[in-house]
């Protein structure tokens, strides 16, 4: 269970045990309609055999995939904070993401689809080893940019080889500065548009 008082806008490492996995993606519960999983869910698209839905959640947003034929939920992305980005799409922050093992769609592919096709911006704050791998893969996609946003709002482009994470237990001032940086992934704008 996540404790909201620990949320900070920083690129710290964390570890999330399997026991904290969302029951909807680890169990066999079936939902005839996506709205049976989350009331007020709105379908915004599809990826592979999965339908993508979103629902506003008191200042935040939940995005999830539902397999209409088998009735199972395959991915759930909870964002405690959802605002409109300067580019006009949703900016989701303080993320908790869960995916069904052996899903026909990888979580990273869902994130990329949401950025490229629905103008989502994702702000990373706490990074498990799996999240770090996914963010690293974003650098390989020429249509996605990964930026670092410092507490003063300054945005800097990040390369795959740049250091992006810090351990919360660090006492090194440079490491602390690194940890206070948010990671931002979004669609790369072409020709200034």
N, C-alpha and C positions, 0 to 999 in steps of 0.2 A: 504494500500500500504506500502511495506517495504522500509525503507530508509537505504541504504547500509552504510552510514556513522556511523550508530549505531552498526554495527556488531563488536563484540569483541569476542575473543576466550574464553568465560567464561561460567560458569554454573550458571548464574543468572536466577532468576524467571522472567517471563513476563506474560502478559495476552494478548490474541489474541481474538478479538471480532468476532462474527459470520459474521459481515459485511465484514470481510477481507477474507472470504472463497473464494476459487478459483471458478469462475463462471462455469468452465467445470464440476465440481463435484456437484454443487448446482443447476444447471439448467437442462434443458431437451434437450440440443443440442445433435444431433446424428452425428456420424462420420462413414462413410461406411468403411474406413480403418483407422488404427492408424496414418498413415502418413498424413491424412487429419487434424489431431489434431496437430502434430508436424512433420514438414518436416525433413526427414532424420532419422526418428525413426527406431530402430532396435529391432526386437523381440528377447528377451533373455530367455523366458520361459513362463510358465503359472502357475496359482494358482487357483484352483477351475475352474469356468467357464471363468475366466479372463486371457487375454494374458498380459504379462509383457513386456514393451518396455523401451528402454533408448535412449537418444539423448544427444550428447555433446553440451554444450551451452557456448562457449567462456570462457573456464577455469573452467566451472562448468558442471553440468549434471542435466537433468530432467529424472526421472523415473516415469512411469505412467502405469496404468492398463486400458485396453480397453475390454469391453464386446462385442465380435464379433457378437453375435446374436441380441442384442438390440442396439448396436452402441454407447453406452454411456461410458464416462470416469468415472472410479470409484475411483481412487486414483491418486494424483499427488504429487511427492516429488521433490522439487526444491533444488538443492545444489549450492550455489554460488561458492564453491571451490571443485574441484574434482582432487585428486592426486592419484598416485598408492601407496598403503600401502606397508609396508615392507614385507607383506605376499603375495603380488602380485595381490590383487584385488583392486577395487576402494575404496578410502577413501573419503566419502562425508562429507562436513563441511558447517556450516551456513545453516541449513535446514529450509525449510518451507514445511509443509506437510498438505495435505487436503484430506479428504475422503468423499465419498458419503454416506449420511445417508441410512441405511437399505441395504448397500452393502452386498452381500453374503460372502465377505472376510473382516475381520477386518484389520485396518491399522497395528496393532501390528503383525498380522500373516504375512502380506506382508513383514514387516521389518525382522522378523525372517527367512522367506523363503529366502530373499535376502542375509542375513548373512550366513545361513547354506548351501545354494545350489549354490550361486554365489560369495561367498567370499567377500561380501561387508563389509566395516567397516563404522560405523556411528559415527560422532563426534557431540555431543550435546553442544550447546553454550547458547541458550536461551530456557527456559523451561516453557511452559504454564502448567496449572493444568492437562490438558489431556496428555501432553507429559510426565509429571512427573509420571502419572499412568502407561503409556506405559513402561517407563524405569524401573519402579519398577517391572513390570511383567517380564522383561528380566531376572531379578535375579532368577525367578522361573524356568527358562529353563536351564537344566544341560549342554546343548550344546552351551550356550552363556556366555561370560564373560563380565562383566562391570568393566571398569578400570577408574581411575582418572588420567589425565595427567596434571601435573603442568607446569607452564610457563617455567621452566628449562628443560622440557622434561621428567622428572622422572615420571614413570608409577607406580601406586599403585592399587592393587585389591580393589574393593569396595564390601561390603556386603549390603544386602537390608536394614539393620538397620543403616548403616552409614549415617551421614549427608552429603548431596550432593549438596545442593542449598543454595543460599544466595540472599537476597533482595538487589537490586541495591542501595537502599537508606541507607544501613547500614553504620554505622561509626565505628563499632567494627573491629579491625585489623584481628582477627581470621576469622570473617565472610567474610571480603574482600579477605583473602587468599583462603577461600573455593570457593568464587565466581569466582576467577581467574582460577580455575581448569576446564579443559574440561572433559566431560564425553565421554568415548569411549566404544562402544558396538561392539562386533565382535564374530565370531565363536571361541569356545574354542578349542584349539589344544590338541589333544590326543597323549600321549606318545612322546611329544617333536616334533611332526610333524605339 
